Amino acid sequence: MEAESKNDADQMLVELQYKSKTPIDINRLIDVRVETPIAGISTRKRNDISYVWVGKEYTRNGWLEQEEYDKINNLNKK
């Protein structure tokens, strides 16, 4: 699960419990982390597509496809 804040993540967990009709014991969570992505450095892969973090001022969710990012970077270097 990915959220913009711990509060958002907690709310998503509550919604998951409601929709799945399965109680989730928060104390049983194995890994909880808060990460701050770094523009041009942080990457992730979703559905076999690589993304790079560019920030929310450039895209709706802050992520841009790696291929598009590389094209823009190559144009800026010329």
Backbone as JSON, one array per atom type, in Angstrom:
{
  "sequence": "MEAESKNDADQMLVELQYKSKTPIDINRLIDVRVETPIAGISTRKRNDISYVWVGKEYTRNGWLEQEEYDKINNLNKK",
  "N": [[0.85, -1.16, 0.0], [0.54, 2.2, -0.78], [0.84, 5.5, 0.25], [0.37, 9.06, 0.74], [0.81, 10.0, 3.27], [1.16, 8.95, 6.73], [-1.28, 9.03, 8.03], [-3.05, 8.92, 5.83], [-2.42, 6.36, 4.92], [-3.23, 4.83, 7.11], [-5.98, 5.32, 7.0], [-6.55, 4.12, 4.54], [-6.09, 1.49, 5.22], [-8.14, 1.05, 7.06], [-10.32, 1.29, 5.32], [-9.79, -0.89, 3.66], [-10.17, -3.01, 5.45], [-12.92, -2.7, 5.88], [-14.01, -3.06, 3.27], [-13.11, -5.63, 2.63], [-14.2, -7.06, 4.63], [-12.73, -8.19, 6.64], [-11.11, -8.38, 9.64], [-8.2, -6.53, 10.47], [-5.32, -6.76, 12.24], [-3.46, -4.25, 13.33], [-1.14, -4.38, 14.81], [0.1, -6.6, 13.85], [1.37, -5.94, 11.54], [4.22, -6.13, 9.57], [6.11, -4.48, 8.32], [6.48, -1.07, 8.19], [6.97, 1.94, 6.64], [8.17, 5.22, 6.03], [8.89, 7.08, 3.31], [10.74, 9.5, 1.51], [10.63, 10.51, -1.69], [13.23, 11.25, -4.07], [13.69, 13.69, -6.46], [14.32, 12.77, -9.8], [15.93, 10.67, -9.03], [14.7, 8.69, -7.37], [12.98, 5.69, -8.06], [10.42, 3.47, -9.33], [8.58, 0.49, -10.08], [5.75, -0.44, -11.85], [3.36, -2.63, -13.03], [5.17, -3.66, -14.94], [6.26, -1.3, -15.94], [8.62, 1.22, -15.73], [9.11, 3.95, -13.54], [10.06, 7.31, -12.72], [10.62, 9.58, -10.05], [9.42, 12.84, -10.27], [8.15, 14.88, -9.05], [5.24, 16.51, -7.73], [4.61, 18.9, -8.89], [4.98, 18.6, -11.54], [3.68, 16.32, -12.55], [0.5, 14.67, -12.12], [0.56, 12.7, -10.07], [3.19, 12.78, -9.35], [4.96, 10.96, -10.46], [6.73, 9.93, -13.38], [6.88, 8.23, -16.47], [9.78, 6.29, -17.03], [10.89, 6.17, -19.6], [9.84, 8.47, -20.86], [10.9, 10.41, -19.17], [13.65, 10.07, -19.71], [13.71, 10.89, -22.4], [13.07, 13.62, -22.14], [15.24, 14.49, -20.59], [17.35, 14.03, -22.4], [16.72, 15.9, -24.4], [17.12, 18.27, -22.99], [19.86, 18.24, -22.64], [20.94, 18.85, -25.05]],
  "CA": [[0.0, 0.0, 0.0], [1.33, 3.42, -0.87], [0.04, 6.68, 0.57], [1.16, 10.28, 0.89], [1.09, 10.24, 4.68], [0.79, 7.83, 7.59], [-2.73, 9.13, 8.24], [-3.71, 8.4, 4.63], [-2.22, 4.91, 4.92], [-4.12, 4.27, 8.14], [-7.35, 5.38, 6.47], [-6.65, 3.1, 3.5], [-6.17, 0.21, 5.92], [-9.51, 0.96, 7.59], [-11.19, 1.03, 4.17], [-9.53, -2.27, 3.24], [-10.87, -3.87, 6.4], [-14.35, -2.59, 5.64], [-14.36, -3.66, 1.97], [-12.83, -7.07, 2.63], [-14.92, -7.63, 5.77], [-11.73, -8.97, 7.36], [-10.39, -7.55, 10.61], [-6.75, -6.5, 10.32], [-4.65, -6.36, 13.47], [-2.35, -3.36, 12.97], [0.06, -4.83, 15.52], [0.72, -7.71, 13.1], [2.08, -5.42, 10.38], [5.65, -6.44, 9.67], [6.97, -3.41, 7.84], [5.86, 0.21, 7.93], [8.02, 2.91, 6.43], [7.86, 6.49, 5.41], [10.0, 7.41, 2.43], [10.61, 10.73, 0.75], [11.31, 10.31, -2.97], [14.15, 12.3, -4.52], [13.46, 13.96, -7.88], [15.33, 12.31, -10.73], [16.7, 9.55, -8.47], [13.81, 7.63, -6.89], [12.28, 4.97, -9.12], [9.56, 2.36, -8.95], [8.08, -0.26, -11.23], [4.35, -0.85, -11.74], [2.88, -3.3, -14.25], [6.32, -3.74, -15.85], [6.63, 0.03, -16.45], [9.48, 1.92, -14.78], [8.79, 5.36, -13.32], [11.01, 8.1, -11.93], [9.95, 10.66, -9.32], [9.72, 14.18, -10.77], [7.48, 15.83, -8.18], [3.83, 16.76, -8.05], [4.44, 20.11, -9.69], [5.14, 18.24, -12.96], [2.67, 15.33, -12.93], [-0.6, 14.57, -11.14], [0.95, 11.91, -8.9], [4.62, 12.95, -9.08], [5.75, 9.95, -11.16], [6.77, 10.03, -14.84], [7.48, 7.02, -17.03], [11.23, 6.41, -17.21], [11.17, 6.44, -21.02], [9.53, 9.88, -21.09], [11.9, 11.16, -18.41], [14.91, 10.0, -20.46], [13.57, 11.73, -23.59], [13.14, 15.03, -21.7], [16.63, 14.75, -20.19], [18.18, 14.1, -23.6], [16.44, 17.17, -25.05], [17.72, 19.34, -22.18], [21.32, 18.17, -22.74], [21.36, 19.34, -26.38]],
  "C": [[0.91, 1.23, 0.0], [0.42, 4.61, -0.63], [0.96, 7.88, 0.76], [1.5, 10.61, 2.33], [0.68, 9.01, 5.48], [-0.71, 7.85, 7.85], [-3.5, 8.59, 7.05], [-3.59, 6.88, 4.57], [-3.12, 4.23, 5.94], [-5.56, 4.25, 7.65], [-7.55, 4.33, 5.39], [-6.79, 1.71, 4.13], [-7.57, -0.01, 6.51], [-10.48, 0.63, 6.46], [-11.03, -0.39, 3.66], [-10.24, -3.26, 4.16], [-12.37, -3.88, 6.12], [-14.76, -3.32, 4.35], [-14.16, -5.17, 1.96], [-13.58, -7.81, 3.73], [-14.02, -8.58, 6.57], [-11.03, -8.06, 8.36], [-8.88, -7.67, 10.41], [-6.15, -5.96, 11.61], [-3.41, -5.54, 13.1], [-1.05, -3.79, 13.64], [0.78, -5.97, 14.8], [1.44, -7.24, 11.85], [3.58, -5.62, 10.58], [6.52, -5.24, 9.32], [6.14, -2.16, 7.55], [6.99, 1.21, 7.75], [7.49, 4.17, 5.77], [9.09, 6.87, 4.6], [9.71, 8.72, 1.72], [11.35, 10.54, -0.57], [12.16, 11.52, -3.35], [13.97, 12.46, -6.03], [14.63, 13.53, -8.74], [16.12, 11.11, -10.25], [15.78, 8.38, -8.09], [13.03, 7.02, -8.05], [11.37, 3.91, -8.52], [9.08, 1.69, -10.23], [6.66, -0.71, -10.93], [3.92, -1.44, -13.07], [3.94, -3.32, -15.34], [6.69, -2.42, -16.51], [7.45, 0.72, -15.36], [9.11, 3.4, -14.75], [9.91, 6.01, -12.53], [10.23, 9.25, -11.28], [10.39, 12.0, -9.88], [9.09, 15.26, -9.91], [6.08, 16.16, -8.67], [3.6, 18.06, -8.82], [4.54, 19.82, -11.19], [4.14, 17.2, -13.44], [1.64, 15.23, -11.8], [-0.18, 13.81, -9.89], [2.45, 11.98, -8.59], [5.53, 11.99, -9.82], [5.62, 10.12, -12.66], [7.41, 8.76, -15.37], [8.95, 7.28, -17.34], [11.58, 6.79, -18.65], [10.93, 7.91, -21.36], [10.54, 10.79, -20.38], [13.23, 11.21, -19.16], [14.86, 10.88, -21.7], [13.73, 13.21, -23.23], [14.58, 15.38, -21.32], [17.54, 14.87, -21.4], [17.96, 15.41, -24.35], [17.12, 18.32, -24.31], [19.24, 19.36, -22.29], [21.82, 18.73, -24.05], [21.45, 20.83, -26.42]]
}
